[in-house]
Amino acid sequence: MPRMSARVFAFVLADDAEHYSAQELAQGLRVSPAAISGAVRHLVRIGLLGREREPGARQDTFRVYDDDVWYAITMQRREALDRSVRFLGEGVDLLDQARPGGRRVRETLEYYRFMRAELPETMRRWKERRRELFGDEIAPDAVGSHG
């Protein structure tokens, strides 16, 4: 992740506000609005931040959408895993498995298949662990909202 995108995401994650204008992000991070513009565009594109505009407002605001941000982010990555499996499957079909490159692509495909298959159980276990750690601190609709 680019450095400024990482800084913006860390700021939004650690600060207490629910949403931020680009100006608030620039002030909070002590950087130029231009630096924020590129960073939030990247973060919105990859799904780490959401962009909103209140009715009648003249500027967008940015926020993390989910109370269980890491669950939401991980589940968004399922689509990327699925695309990778399809793409790598095509590569495996084209490459000679007896050659090192073909073996590496096949291993990568099997890794992604494994990760995709393990994801639902891992996320179920995360929800349990999160409930154990934070109990009543979790908003009631956050626990089952992405399941």
NUDRENNU-322486 format. One line per field, with one value per atom (N, C-alpha, C, O): residue in one letter; residue number from 1; x, y, z. Coordinates in steps of 0.2 Angstrom, whole numbers, plus 5000, padded with zeros to 4 digits. Layout:
NUDRENNU-322486
r (A | ...)
k (NUM | ...)
x (X | ...)
y (Y | ...)
z (Z | ...)
end
This chain:
NUDRENNU-322486
r (M | M | M | M | P | P | P | P | R | R | R | R | M | M | M | M | S | S | S | S | A | A | A | A | R | R | R | R | V | V | V | V | F | F | F | F | A | A | A | A | F | F | F | F | V | V | V | V | L | L | L | L | A | A | A | A | D | D | D | D | D | D | D | D | A | A | A | A | E | E | E | E | H | H | H | H | Y | Y | Y | Y | S | S | S | S | A | A | A | A | Q | Q | Q | Q | E | E | E | E | L | L | L | L | A | A | A | A | Q | Q | Q | Q | G | G | G | G | L | L | L | L | R | R | R | R | V | V | V | V | S | S | S | S | P | P | P | P | A | A | A | A | A | A | A | A | I | I | I | I | S | S | S | S | G | G | G | G | A | A | A | A | V | V | V | V | R | R | R | R | H | H | H | H | L | L | L | L | V | V | V | V | R | R | R | R | I | I | I | I | G | G | G | G | L | L | L | L | L | L | L | L | G | G | G | G | R | R | R | R | E | E | E | E | R | R | R | R | E | E | E | E | P | P | P | P | G | G | G | G | A | A | A | A | R | R | R | R | Q | Q | Q | Q | D | D | D | D | T | T | T | T | F | F | F | F | R | R | R | R | V | V | V | V | Y | Y | Y | Y | D | D | D | D | D | D | D | D | D | D | D | D | V | V | V | V | W | W | W | W | Y | Y | Y | Y | A | A | A | A | I | I | I | I | T | T | T | T | M | M | M | M | Q | Q | Q | Q | R | R | R | R | R | R | R | R | E | E | E | E | A | A | A | A | L | L | L | L | D | D | D | D | R | R | R | R | S | S | S | S | V | V | V | V | R | R | R | R | F | F | F | F | L | L | L | L | G | G | G | G | E | E | E | E | G | G | G | G | V | V | V | V | D | D | D | D | L | L | L | L | L | L | L | L | D | D | D | D | Q | Q | Q | Q | A | A | A | A | R | R | R | R | P | P | P | P | G | G | G | G | G | G | G | G | R | R | R | R | R | R | R | R | V | V | V | V | R | R | R | R | E | E | E | E | T | T | T | T | L | L | L | L | E | E | E | E | Y | Y | Y | Y | Y | Y | Y | Y | R | R | R | R | F | F | F | F | M | M | M | M | R | R | R | R | A | A | A | A | E | E | E | E | L | L | L | L | P | P | P | P | E | E | E | E | T | T | T | T | M | M | M | M | R | R | R | R | R | R | R | R | W | W | W | W | K | K | K | K | E | E | E | E | R | R | R | R | R | R | R | R | R | R | R | R | E | E | E | E | L | L | L | L | F | F | F | F | G | G | G | G | D | D | D | D | E | E | E | E | I | I | I | I | A | A | A | A | P | P | P | P | D | D | D | D | A | A | A | A | V | V | V | V | G | G | G | G | S | S | S | S | H | H | H | H | G | G | G | G)
k (1 | 1 | 1 | 1 | 2 | 2 | 2 | 2 | 3 | 3 | 3 | 3 | 4 | 4 | 4 | 4 | 5 | 5 | 5 | 5 | 6 | 6 | 6 | 6 | 7 | 7 | 7 | 7 | 8 | 8 | 8 | 8 | 9 | 9 | 9 | 9 | 10 | 10 | 10 | 10 | 11 | 11 | 11 | 11 | 12 | 12 | 12 | 12 | 13 | 13 | 13 | 13 | 14 | 14 | 14 | 14 | 15 | 15 | 15 | 15 | 16 | 16 | 16 | 16 | 17 | 17 | 17 | 17 | 18 | 18 | 18 | 18 | 19 | 19 | 19 | 19 | 20 | 20 | 20 | 20 | 21 | 21 | 21 | 21 | 22 | 22 | 22 | 22 | 23 | 23 | 23 | 23 | 24 | 24 | 24 | 24 | 25 | 25 | 25 | 25 | 26 | 26 | 26 | 26 | 27 | 27 | 27 | 27 | 28 | 28 | 28 | 28 | 29 | 29 | 29 | 29 | 30 | 30 | 30 | 30 | 31 | 31 | 31 | 31 | 32 | 32 | 32 | 32 | 33 | 33 | 33 | 33 | 34 | 34 | 34 | 34 | 35 | 35 | 35 | 35 | 36 | 36 | 36 | 36 | 37 | 37 | 37 | 37 | 38 | 38 | 38 | 38 | 39 | 39 | 39 | 39 | 40 | 40 | 40 | 40 | 41 | 41 | 41 | 41 | 42 | 42 | 42 | 42 | 43 | 43 | 43 | 43 | 44 | 44 | 44 | 44 | 45 | 45 | 45 | 45 | 46 | 46 | 46 | 46 | 47 | 47 | 47 | 47 | 48 | 48 | 48 | 48 | 49 | 49 | 49 | 49 | 50 | 50 | 50 | 50 | 51 | 51 | 51 | 51 | 52 | 52 | 52 | 52 | 53 | 53 | 53 | 53 | 54 | 54 | 54 | 54 | 55 | 55 | 55 | 55 | 56 | 56 | 56 | 56 | 57 | 57 | 57 | 57 | 58 | 58 | 58 | 58 | 59 | 59 | 59 | 59 | 60 | 60 | 60 | 60 | 61 | 61 | 61 | 61 | 62 | 62 | 62 | 62 | 63 | 63 | 63 | 63 | 64 | 64 | 64 | 64 | 65 | 65 | 65 | 65 | 66 | 66 | 66 | 66 | 67 | 67 | 67 | 67 | 68 | 68 | 68 | 68 | 69 | 69 | 69 | 69 | 70 | 70 | 70 | 70 | 71 | 71 | 71 | 71 | 72 | 72 | 72 | 72 | 73 | 73 | 73 | 73 | 74 | 74 | 74 | 74 | 75 | 75 | 75 | 75 | 76 | 76 | 76 | 76 | 77 | 77 | 77 | 77 | 78 | 78 | 78 | 78 | 79 | 79 | 79 | 79 | 80 | 80 | 80 | 80 | 81 | 81 | 81 | 81 | 82 | 82 | 82 | 82 | 83 | 83 | 83 | 83 | 84 | 84 | 84 | 84 | 85 | 85 | 85 | 85 | 86 | 86 | 86 | 86 | 87 | 87 | 87 | 87 | 88 | 88 | 88 | 88 | 89 | 89 | 89 | 89 | 90 | 90 | 90 | 90 | 91 | 91 | 91 | 91 | 92 | 92 | 92 | 92 | 93 | 93 | 93 | 93 | 94 | 94 | 94 | 94 | 95 | 95 | 95 | 95 | 96 | 96 | 96 | 96 | 97 | 97 | 97 | 97 | 98 | 98 | 98 | 98 | 99 | 99 | 99 | 99 | 100 | 100 | 100 | 100 | 101 | 101 | 101 | 101 | 102 | 102 | 102 | 102 | 103 | 103 | 103 | 103 | 104 | 104 | 104 | 104 | 105 | 105 | 105 | 105 | 106 | 106 | 106 | 106 | 107 | 107 | 107 | 107 | 108 | 108 | 108 | 108 | 109 | 109 | 109 | 109 | 110 | 110 | 110 | 110 | 111 | 111 | 111 | 111 | 112 | 112 | 112 | 112 | 113 | 113 | 113 | 113 | 114 | 114 | 114 | 114 | 115 | 115 | 115 | 115 | 116 | 116 | 116 | 116 | 117 | 117 | 117 | 117 | 118 | 118 | 118 | 118 | 119 | 119 | 119 | 119 | 120 | 120 | 120 | 120 | 121 | 121 | 121 | 121 | 122 | 122 | 122 | 122 | 123 | 123 | 123 | 123 | 124 | 124 | 124 | 124 | 125 | 125 | 125 | 125 | 126 | 126 | 126 | 126 | 127 | 127 | 127 | 127 | 128 | 128 | 128 | 128 | 129 | 129 | 129 | 129 | 130 | 130 | 130 | 130 | 131 | 131 | 131 | 131 | 132 | 132 | 132 | 132 | 133 | 133 | 133 | 133 | 134 | 134 | 134 | 134 | 135 | 135 | 135 | 135 | 136 | 136 | 136 | 136 | 137 | 137 | 137 | 137 | 138 | 138 | 138 | 138 | 139 | 139 | 139 | 139 | 140 | 140 | 140 | 140 | 141 | 141 | 141 | 141 | 142 | 142 | 142 | 142 | 143 | 143 | 143 | 143 | 144 | 144 | 144 | 144 | 145 | 145 | 145 | 145 | 146 | 146 | 146 | 146 | 147 | 147 | 147 | 147)
x (5004 | 5000 | 5004 | 5009 | 5003 | 5007 | 5007 | 5002 | 5012 | 5014 | 5008 | 5006 | 5006 | 5001 | 4994 | 4990 | 4992 | 4986 | 4986 | 4981 | 4992 | 4993 | 4992 | 4989 | 4995 | 4994 | 4987 | 4984 | 4983 | 4976 | 4972 | 4968 | 4973 | 4969 | 4971 | 4966 | 4977 | 4979 | 4975 | 4973 | 4975 | 4972 | 4965 | 4962 | 4961 | 4954 | 4952 | 4947 | 4957 | 4955 | 4956 | 4953 | 4961 | 4963 | 4960 | 4959 | 4957 | 4954 | 4947 | 4944 | 4944 | 4937 | 4931 | 4926 | 4932 | 4927 | 4924 | 4927 | 4918 | 4915 | 4916 | 4916 | 4917 | 4919 | 4923 | 4923 | 4926 | 4931 | 4931 | 4930 | 4931 | 4932 | 4939 | 4944 | 4941 | 4948 | 4952 | 4957 | 4948 | 4952 | 4953 | 4959 | 4949 | 4950 | 4956 | 4960 | 4956 | 4962 | 4968 | 4973 | 4968 | 4974 | 4977 | 4983 | 4972 | 4974 | 4977 | 4982 | 4973 | 4975 | 4982 | 4985 | 4983 | 4990 | 4995 | 5001 | 4993 | 4998 | 5001 | 5007 | 4997 | 4999 | 4995 | 4990 | 4996 | 4993 | 4986 | 4986 | 4981 | 4975 | 4976 | 4973 | 4981 | 4983 | 4985 | 4983 | 4989 | 4991 | 4985 | 4985 | 4981 | 4975 | 4971 | 4968 | 4970 | 4966 | 4968 | 4963 | 4974 | 4976 | 4975 | 4974 | 4977 | 4977 | 4969 | 4968 | 4965 | 4958 | 4955 | 4951 | 4957 | 4955 | 4957 | 4953 | 4963 | 4966 | 4962 | 4960 | 4961 | 4958 | 4951 | 4948 | 4947 | 4940 | 4940 | 4936 | 4945 | 4945 | 4946 | 4943 | 4950 | 4952 | 4947 | 4948 | 4942 | 4937 | 4939 | 4935 | 4944 | 4946 | 4942 | 4941 | 4940 | 4936 | 4930 | 4930 | 4925 | 4919 | 4919 | 4921 | 4916 | 4914 | 4907 | 4903 | 4905 | 4898 | 4897 | 4902 | 4891 | 4890 | 4883 | 4878 | 4882 | 4876 | 4872 | 4874 | 4865 | 4861 | 4862 | 4862 | 4863 | 4864 | 4871 | 4873 | 4876 | 4883 | 4887 | 4885 | 4892 | 4896 | 4902 | 4906 | 4904 | 4910 | 4908 | 4904 | 4913 | 4912 | 4915 | 4920 | 4913 | 4917 | 4919 | 4916 | 4923 | 4926 | 4926 | 4927 | 4925 | 4924 | 4925 | 4925 | 4927 | 4927 | 4920 | 4916 | 4917 | 4910 | 4908 | 4902 | 4912 | 4909 | 4912 | 4918 | 4908 | 4910 | 4916 | 4920 | 4915 | 4921 | 4924 | 4924 | 4929 | 4932 | 4936 | 4936 | 4940 | 4944 | 4940 | 4942 | 4934 | 4930 | 4927 | 4928 | 4925 | 4922 | 4928 | 4927 | 4934 | 4939 | 4941 | 4942 | 4942 | 4944 | 4938 | 4940 | 4932 | 4927 | 4927 | 4925 | 4928 | 4929 | 4934 | 4934 | 4939 | 4945 | 4943 | 4947 | 4937 | 4935 | 4935 | 4937 | 4932 | 4932 | 4939 | 4940 | 4944 | 4950 | 4953 | 4957 | 4952 | 4954 | 4951 | 4954 | 4944 | 4941 | 4944 | 4945 | 4945 | 4948 | 4955 | 4957 | 4959 | 4966 | 4965 | 4970 | 4961 | 4960 | 4958 | 4961 | 4954 | 4952 | 4958 | 4960 | 4962 | 4967 | 4973 | 4976 | 4975 | 4980 | 4978 | 4982 | 4972 | 4970 | 4971 | 4973 | 4970 | 4971 | 4979 | 4981 | 4983 | 4990 | 4992 | 4997 | 4990 | 4992 | 4990 | 4994 | 4985 | 4983 | 4988 | 4989 | 4991 | 4995 | 5003 | 5006 | 5004 | 5012 | 5013 | 5009 | 5019 | 5022 | 5023 | 5028 | 5020 | 5020 | 5027 | 5029 | 5031 | 5037 | 5043 | 5048 | 5041 | 5046 | 5045 | 5039 | 5050 | 5050 | 5044 | 5040 | 5044 | 5038 | 5031 | 5027 | 5030 | 5024 | 5022 | 5016 | 5027 | 5026 | 5025 | 5020 | 5028 | 5027 | 5020 | 5016 | 5018 | 5011 | 5006 | 5001 | 5007 | 5002 | 5002 | 4997 | 5008 | 5008 | 5004 | 5001 | 5005 | 5001 | 4994 | 4990 | 4992 | 4985 | 4982 | 4977 | 4986 | 4984 | 4983 | 4979 | 4988 | 4988 | 4982 | 4978 | 4980 | 4974 | 4968 | 4963 | 4968 | 4962 | 4961 | 4956 | 4967 | 4967 | 4964 | 4960 | 4967 | 4965 | 4957 | 4954 | 4955 | 4948 | 4944 | 4938 | 4946 | 4942 | 4942 | 4937 | 4947 | 4948 | 4944 | 4943 | 4943 | 4941 | 4934 | 4934 | 4929 | 4923 | 4924 | 4921 | 4928 | 4929 | 4933 | 4932 | 4938 | 4942 | 4938 | 4939 | 4934 | 4930 | 4925 | 4923 | 4922 | 4917 | 4921 | 4919 | 4927 | 4931 | 4933 | 4933 | 4934 | 4936 | 4930 | 4931 | 4924 | 4918 | 4917 | 4916 | 4919 | 4918 | 4924 | 4922 | 4930 | 4935 | 4934 | 4935 | 4931 | 4930 | 4924 | 4925 | 4919 | 4914 | 4917 | 4915 | 4922 | 4925 | 4929 | 4929 | 4933 | 4937 | 4933 | 4935 | 4928 | 4925 | 4917 | 4915 | 4914 | 4908 | 4903 | 4901 | 4901 | 4895 | 4898 | 4894 | 4904 | 4907 | 4905 | 4905 | 4903 | 4901 | 4894 | 4889 | 4893 | 4886 | 4882 | 4885 | 4876 | 4872 | 4872 | 4872 | 4871 | 4870 | 4877 | 4877 | 4882 | 4889 | 4891 | 4894 | 4889 | 4891 | 4888 | 4892 | 4882 | 4879 | 4878 | 4875 | 4881 | 4879 | 4883 | 4880 | 4888 | 4891 | 4892 | 4897 | 4888 | 4889 | 4886 | 4888)
y (4994 | 5000 | 5006 | 5006 | 5011 | 5017 | 5020 | 5020 | 5024 | 5026 | 5031 | 5030 | 5036 | 5041 | 5037 | 5039 | 5032 | 5028 | 5025 | 5025 | 5022 | 5018 | 5023 | 5022 | 5029 | 5034 | 5036 | 5037 | 5038 | 5040 | 5034 | 5035 | 5028 | 5022 | 5022 | 5021 | 5022 | 5021 | 5027 | 5026 | 5033 | 5039 | 5037 | 5038 | 5036 | 5034 | 5029 | 5029 | 5024 | 5018 | 5020 | 5017 | 5024 | 5025 | 5031 | 5032 | 5036 | 5042 | 5040 | 5035 | 5045 | 5043 | 5045 | 5043 | 5049 | 5052 | 5046 | 5041 | 5047 | 5042 | 5043 | 5038 | 5049 | 5051 | 5057 | 5061 | 5058 | 5063 | 5067 | 5063 | 5073 | 5077 | 5076 | 5075 | 5077 | 5078 | 5083 | 5082 | 5088 | 5094 | 5092 | 5093 | 5088 | 5086 | 5081 | 5080 | 5076 | 5072 | 5075 | 5073 | 5080 | 5084 | 5087 | 5087 | 5090 | 5094 | 5089 | 5090 | 5083 | 5078 | 5075 | 5073 | 5074 | 5071 | 5076 | 5075 | 5083 | 5088 | 5087 | 5088 | 5086 | 5085 | 5090 | 5093 | 5090 | 5094 | 5090 | 5084 | 5094 | 5091 | 5087 | 5082 | 5089 | 5085 | 5078 | 5073 | 5077 | 5071 | 5066 | 5060 | 5070 | 5066 | 5064 | 5058 | 5068 | 5066 | 5059 | 5055 | 5059 | 5052 | 5047 | 5041 | 5048 | 5042 | 5040 | 5034 | 5044 | 5042 | 5039 | 5034 | 5042 | 5038 | 5031 | 5027 | 5030 | 5023 | 5019 | 5013 | 5021 | 5018 | 5016 | 5011 | 5021 | 5019 | 5014 | 5009 | 5014 | 5010 | 5003 | 4998 | 5002 | 4995 | 4993 | 4987 | 4997 | 4995 | 4996 | 4993 | 5000 | 5001 | 5007 | 5007 | 5011 | 5017 | 5018 | 5016 | 5020 | 5022 | 5029 | 5033 | 5031 | 5039 | 5040 | 5036 | 5045 | 5047 | 5055 | 5058 | 5057 | 5064 | 5064 | 5062 | 5068 | 5070 | 5074 | 5078 | 5073 | 5077 | 5085 | 5087 | 5088 | 5096 | 5097 | 5103 | 5093 | 5094 | 5095 | 5093 | 5099 | 5101 | 5097 | 5097 | 5093 | 5089 | 5082 | 5080 | 5077 | 5070 | 5069 | 5073 | 5064 | 5062 | 5055 | 5051 | 5053 | 5046 | 5043 | 5046 | 5036 | 5032 | 5025 | 5022 | 5021 | 5014 | 5012 | 5014 | 5008 | 5006 | 5001 | 5002 | 4997 | 4992 | 4992 | 4994 | 4990 | 4990 | 4984 | 4985 | 4979 | 4974 | 4975 | 4971 | 4980 | 4982 | 4976 | 4976 | 4972 | 4967 | 4961 | 4958 | 4960 | 4955 | 4957 | 4954 | 4963 | 4966 | 4967 | 4965 | 4969 | 4969 | 4962 | 4961 | 4958 | 4951 | 4948 | 4945 | 4949 | 4946 | 4949 | 4946 | 4956 | 4959 | 4956 | 4956 | 4953 | 4950 | 4943 | 4941 | 4941 | 4934 | 4935 | 4930 | 4940 | 4941 | 4941 | 4938 | 4944 | 4944 | 4937 | 4935 | 4933 | 4927 | 4923 | 4919 | 4924 | 4920 | 4922 | 4918 | 4928 | 4930 | 4927 | 4925 | 4927 | 4924 | 4917 | 4914 | 4913 | 4906 | 4905 | 4901 | 4909 | 4908 | 4910 | 4906 | 4916 | 4918 | 4912 | 4911 | 4910 | 4905 | 4899 | 4895 | 4897 | 4891 | 4891 | 4886 | 4896 | 4897 | 4897 | 4893 | 4899 | 4899 | 4892 | 4890 | 4888 | 4881 | 4877 | 4873 | 4879 | 4875 | 4876 | 4872 | 4882 | 4884 | 4882 | 4882 | 4881 | 4880 | 4873 | 4869 | 4871 | 4864 | 4863 | 4867 | 4859 | 4857 | 4854 | 4854 | 4852 | 4849 | 4854 | 4853 | 4860 | 4866 | 4870 | 4870 | 4873 | 4877 | 4882 | 4883 | 4886 | 4891 | 4888 | 4891 | 4883 | 4879 | 4877 | 4877 | 4874 | 4872 | 4877 | 4877 | 4883 | 4889 | 4891 | 4893 | 4892 | 4894 | 4889 | 4891 | 4883 | 4878 | 4878 | 4878 | 4879 | 4880 | 4886 | 4886 | 4891 | 4897 | 4896 | 4899 | 4893 | 4891 | 4887 | 4889 | 4882 | 4878 | 4882 | 4881 | 4886 | 4891 | 4895 | 4895 | 4898 | 4902 | 4898 | 4900 | 4892 | 4888 | 4886 | 4886 | 4885 | 4883 | 4889 | 4888 | 4895 | 4901 | 4902 | 4904 | 4901 | 4903 | 4897 | 4899 | 4891 | 4886 | 4887 | 4885 | 4889 | 4890 | 4897 | 4897 | 4901 | 4908 | 4908 | 4911 | 4904 | 4904 | 4902 | 4905 | 4897 | 4894 | 4899 | 4900 | 4902 | 4906 | 4912 | 4915 | 4915 | 4921 | 4919 | 4923 | 4913 | 4911 | 4911 | 4913 | 4908 | 4908 | 4915 | 4916 | 4919 | 4926 | 4929 | 4933 | 4928 | 4931 | 4929 | 4933 | 4922 | 4919 | 4923 | 4925 | 4923 | 4926 | 4933 | 4936 | 4937 | 4944 | 4945 | 4949 | 4941 | 4941 | 4939 | 4942 | 4934 | 4933 | 4939 | 4940 | 4942 | 4948 | 4954 | 4958 | 4956 | 4962 | 4962 | 4967 | 4956 | 4955 | 4960 | 4961 | 4964 | 4969 | 4975 | 4979 | 4976 | 4982 | 4982 | 4987 | 4976 | 4975 | 4977 | 4975 | 4981 | 4983 | 4977 | 4973 | 4976 | 4970 | 4968 | 4962 | 4973 | 4971 | 4970 | 4967 | 4971 | 4970 | 4963 | 4961 | 4959 | 4952 | 4948 | 4944 | 4949 | 4945 | 4948 | 4945 | 4954 | 4958 | 4956 | 4958 | 4952 | 4950 | 4942 | 4940 | 4939 | 4932 | 4927 | 4921)
z (5000 | 5000 | 5000 | 5004 | 4996 | 4996 | 5003 | 5007 | 5004 | 5011 | 5013 | 5019 | 5009 | 5011 | 5012 | 5017 | 5008 | 5009 | 5016 | 5019 | 5018 | 5024 | 5030 | 5035 | 5029 | 5034 | 5035 | 5041 | 5030 | 5030 | 5033 | 5038 | 5031 | 5034 | 5041 | 5045 | 5043 | 5050 | 5054 | 5060 | 5052 | 5055 | 5056 | 5062 | 5051 | 5051 | 5056 | 5059 | 5056 | 5060 | 5067 | 5072 | 5069 | 5076 | 5079 | 5085 | 5075 | 5077 | 5079 | 5077 | 5083 | 5086 | 5082 | 5083 | 5077 | 5073 | 5068 | 5067 | 5066 | 5062 | 5055 | 5051 | 5053 | 5046 | 5046 | 5050 | 5040 | 5039 | 5032 | 5027 | 5032 | 5026 | 5024 | 5028 | 5017 | 5015 | 5019 | 5020 | 5020 | 5024 | 5031 | 5033 | 5034 | 5041 | 5041 | 5045 | 5036 | 5035 | 5034 | 5037 | 5030 | 5029 | 5035 | 5036 | 5039 | 5045 | 5050 | 5053 | 5051 | 5056 | 5054 | 5059 | 5048 | 5046 | 5044 | 5043 | 5044 | 5043 | 5036 | 5035 | 5031 | 5024 | 5020 | 5022 | 5013 | 5009 | 5007 | 5007 | 5005 | 5002 | 4996 | 4995 | 4992 | 4986 | 4988 | 4985 | 4993 | 4996 | 4998 | 4997 | 5001 | 5004 | 4998 | 4998 | 4993 | 4987 | 4984 | 4983 | 4983 | 4980 | 4984 | 4982 | 4991 | 4996 | 4997 | 4997 | 4997 | 4998 | 4992 | 4992 | 4986 | 4980 | 4980 | 4978 | 4982 | 4982 | 4987 | 4985 | 4993 | 4998 | 4997 | 4998 | 4993 | 4991 | 4986 | 4986 | 4981 | 4976 | 4978 | 4975 | 4983 | 4986 | 4991 | 4994 | 4993 | 4998 | 5005 | 5009 | 5007 | 5014 | 5017 | 5023 | 5012 | 5015 | 5010 | 5004 | 5013 | 5009 | 5008 | 5013 | 5003 | 5001 | 5002 | 4999 | 5006 | 5007 | 5006 | 5006 | 5004 | 5004 | 5007 | 5005 | 5012 | 5015 | 5011 | 5007 | 5011 | 5006 | 5008 | 5014 | 5003 | 5003 | 5005 | 5005 | 5006 | 5008 | 5001 | 4996 | 5002 | 4996 | 4996 | 4991 | 5001 | 5000 | 5003 | 5006 | 5000 | 5002 | 5009 | 5011 | 5012 | 5018 | 5017 | 5013 | 5021 | 5021 | 5027 | 5033 | 5027 | 5033 | 5032 | 5027 | 5038 | 5038 | 5039 | 5043 | 5034 | 5034 | 5040 | 5042 | 5042 | 5046 | 5054 | 5055 | 5058 | 5065 | 5066 | 5070 | 5062 | 5062 | 5055 | 5051 | 5055 | 5049 | 5046 | 5040 | 5050 | 5047 | 5044 | 5039 | 5047 | 5044 | 5037 | 5032 | 5037 | 5031 | 5026 | 5020 | 5027 | 5023 | 5020 | 5014 | 5024 | 5022 | 5018 | 5013 | 5019 | 5015 | 5008 | 5003 | 5008 | 5002 | 4997 | 4991 | 5001 | 4997 | 4994 | 4990 | 4996 | 4993 | 4985 | 4982 | 4983 | 4975 | 4972 | 4967 | 4975 | 4973 | 4973 | 4968 | 4978 | 4978 | 4972 | 4969 | 4971 | 4966 | 4959 | 4955 | 4958 | 4952 | 4951 | 4945 | 4956 | 4956 | 4954 | 4950 | 4957 | 4956 | 4948 | 4945 | 4946 | 4939 | 4934 | 4930 | 4936 | 4932 | 4932 | 4927 | 4938 | 4939 | 4936 | 4933 | 4936 | 4933 | 4925 | 4923 | 4922 | 4915 | 4914 | 4909 | 4919 | 4918 | 4919 | 4915 | 4923 | 4924 | 4918 | 4916 | 4915 | 4909 | 4903 | 4899 | 4903 | 4898 | 4899 | 4894 | 4905 | 4907 | 4908 | 4910 | 4906 | 4907 | 4915 | 4917 | 4918 | 4925 | 4927 | 4933 | 4922 | 4923 | 4924 | 4926 | 4922 | 4922 | 4929 | 4931 | 4931 | 4937 | 4937 | 4942 | 4932 | 4932 | 4932 | 4936 | 4929 | 4929 | 4936 | 4938 | 4939 | 4946 | 4951 | 4955 | 4950 | 4954 | 4953 | 4958 | 4947 | 4946 | 4949 | 4952 | 4948 | 4951 | 4958 | 4961 | 4962 | 4969 | 4971 | 4976 | 4967 | 4969 | 4968 | 4973 | 4963 | 4962 | 4968 | 4971 | 4970 | 4976 | 4982 | 4986 | 4983 | 4989 | 4989 | 4994 | 4984 | 4983 | 4984 | 4988 | 4981 | 4982 | 4990 | 4993 | 4993 | 5000 | 5004 | 5008 | 5003 | 5007 | 5006 | 5010 | 5000 | 4998 | 5002 | 5005 | 5002 | 5005 | 5013 | 5016 | 5016 | 5023 | 5025 | 5031 | 5021 | 5023 | 5027 | 5032 | 5025 | 5029 | 5036 | 5041 | 5037 | 5044 | 5048 | 5054 | 5045 | 5048 | 5051 | 5056 | 5046 | 5048 | 5053 | 5058 | 5053 | 5059 | 5065 | 5070 | 5065 | 5071 | 5074 | 5080 | 5069 | 5071 | 5074 | 5080 | 5072 | 5075 | 5082 | 5087 | 5083 | 5090 | 5095 | 5100 | 5092 | 5096 | 5097 | 5103 | 5093 | 5094 | 5099 | 5103 | 5099 | 5104 | 5111 | 5116 | 5111 | 5118 | 5120 | 5126 | 5116 | 5118 | 5119 | 5124 | 5116 | 5116 | 5119 | 5121 | 5119 | 5121 | 5120 | 5114 | 5125 | 5124 | 5121 | 5119 | 5119 | 5116 | 5109 | 5105 | 5106 | 5099 | 5098 | 5102 | 5093 | 5091 | 5089 | 5085 | 5091 | 5090 | 5083 | 5081 | 5078 | 5071 | 5068 | 5062 | 5071 | 5068 | 5068 | 5064 | 5073 | 5074 | 5068 | 5065 | 5066 | 5060 | 5054 | 5049 | 5053 | 5047 | 5041 | 5035 | 5041 | 5035 | 5034 | 5031 | 5038 | 5038 | 5034 | 5034)
end
